[in-house]
Amino acid sequence: MTRVKRGYAARRRRKKICLFASTFIGAHSRLTRTTTQQRMRALVSSHRDRNKKKRDFRRLWITRINAVTREDKVFSSYSQFIHNLYKSKLLLNRKILAQIALSNNNFFDMISNKIINQK
């Protein structure tokens, strides 16, 4: 049988993996097999956490809105506030409401008063 020279394909593949894992610690950045395993694990984690990040921010916004609505004692809870918000057809998402609640409390009071008047 003749000798097959594979060229640099394998080295190129390994180098690409090593560049991805250059910030990993110890054997995870040096050994090819552990590097590939860590790379797969990192990609799985990043995919999972992109969706988790959206969930976490939504929870944060809901917590902030709930705190402000209970503080004003206009509504007893966040759920009543959101329910009345949708009933009065004010289309504001939770992110914007949380920003308004933190930065401009007077404007948030105006929104809640408008909701009460439209009941």
C-alpha positions as CSV (number, residue, x, y, z in Angstrom):
1,M,0.0,0.0,0.0
2,T,1.1,3.5,-0.7
3,R,1.7,6.0,2.0
4,V,-1.1,8.6,2.4
5,K,0.1,12.1,3.4
6,R,-2.9,13.8,5.0
7,G,-1.3,17.3,4.9
8,Y,-2.2,19.7,7.6
9,A,-6.0,19.0,7.9
10,A,-5.8,17.5,11.3
11,R,-3.4,20.1,12.6
12,R,-5.7,22.9,11.3
13,R,-8.7,21.3,13.0
14,R,-6.9,21.0,16.3
15,K,-5.5,24.5,16.1
16,K,-9.0,25.9,15.5
17,I,-10.2,24.1,18.7
18,C,-7.2,25.3,20.6
19,L,-7.9,28.9,19.6
20,F,-11.5,28.6,20.9
21,A,-10.2,27.1,24.2
22,S,-7.3,29.4,24.7
23,T,-8.9,31.0,27.8
24,F,-9.7,27.7,29.4
25,I,-7.5,26.6,32.4
26,G,-5.0,23.8,32.6
27,A,-5.5,20.7,30.5
28,H,-8.8,22.1,29.1
29,S,-6.7,24.4,27.0
30,R,-3.8,22.1,26.2
31,L,-5.0,18.6,25.5
32,T,-7.0,18.0,22.3
33,R,-9.6,15.5,23.7
34,T,-10.4,17.5,26.8
35,T,-10.4,20.7,24.8
36,T,-13.1,19.3,22.4
37,Q,-15.2,18.2,25.3
38,Q,-15.0,21.6,27.0
39,R,-15.8,23.3,23.7
40,M,-19.0,21.2,23.3
41,R,-19.9,22.0,26.9
42,A,-19.2,25.7,26.5
43,L,-21.4,25.9,23.4
44,V,-24.2,24.0,25.1
45,S,-24.1,26.3,28.1
46,S,-24.0,29.4,25.9
47,H,-27.1,28.2,24.0
48,R,-29.0,27.4,27.2
49,D,-28.0,30.6,28.9
50,R,-29.1,32.9,26.0
51,N,-32.7,31.8,26.7
52,K,-32.2,31.9,30.5
53,K,-31.0,35.5,30.2
54,K,-34.3,36.5,28.7
55,R,-36.2,34.8,31.5
56,D,-34.0,36.4,34.2
57,F,-34.5,39.9,32.9
58,R,-38.2,39.4,32.7
59,R,-38.2,38.2,36.3
60,L,-36.2,41.3,37.3
61,W,-38.6,43.7,35.6
62,I,-41.6,42.0,37.1
63,T,-40.0,42.3,40.6
64,R,-39.3,46.0,40.1
65,I,-42.8,46.8,38.9
66,N,-44.3,44.8,41.8
67,A,-42.2,46.7,44.3
68,V,-43.3,50.1,43.0
69,T,-47.0,49.1,42.7
70,R,-47.1,47.8,46.3
71,E,-45.2,50.9,47.5
72,D,-47.8,53.3,46.0
73,K,-50.6,51.3,47.5
74,V,-52.7,52.1,44.5
75,F,-52.8,48.5,43.4
76,S,-52.3,45.7,45.9
77,S,-50.3,43.6,43.5
78,Y,-48.4,43.4,40.2
79,S,-51.0,41.1,38.7
80,Q,-53.8,43.5,39.2
81,F,-51.7,46.3,37.8
82,I,-50.9,44.4,34.6
83,H,-54.5,43.2,34.3
84,N,-55.9,46.7,34.4
85,L,-53.1,47.9,32.1
86,Y,-54.3,45.5,29.4
87,K,-57.9,46.3,30.1
88,S,-57.3,50.0,29.6
89,K,-55.4,49.1,26.3
90,L,-52.1,50.8,27.4
91,L,-49.5,49.0,25.5
92,L,-46.3,49.2,27.5
93,N,-44.0,46.2,27.9
94,R,-42.5,45.2,31.2
95,K,-39.0,46.5,30.4
96,I,-40.2,50.0,29.7
97,L,-42.5,50.0,32.8
98,A,-39.6,48.9,35.0
99,Q,-37.4,51.7,33.6
100,I,-40.1,54.2,34.2
101,A,-40.7,52.9,37.7
102,L,-37.0,53.3,38.6
103,S,-36.2,56.6,36.9
104,N,-39.4,58.6,36.9
105,N,-41.8,57.7,39.7
106,N,-44.1,60.6,39.0
107,F,-44.7,59.4,35.5
108,F,-45.4,55.9,36.8
109,D,-48.0,57.4,39.1
110,M,-49.6,59.2,36.2
111,I,-49.9,55.8,34.3
112,S,-51.5,54.1,37.3
113,N,-53.9,57.0,37.8
114,K,-54.9,56.8,34.1
115,I,-55.6,53.1,34.6
116,I,-57.7,53.8,37.6
117,N,-59.7,56.5,35.8
118,Q,-60.4,54.2,32.8
119,K,-61.8,51.3,35.0
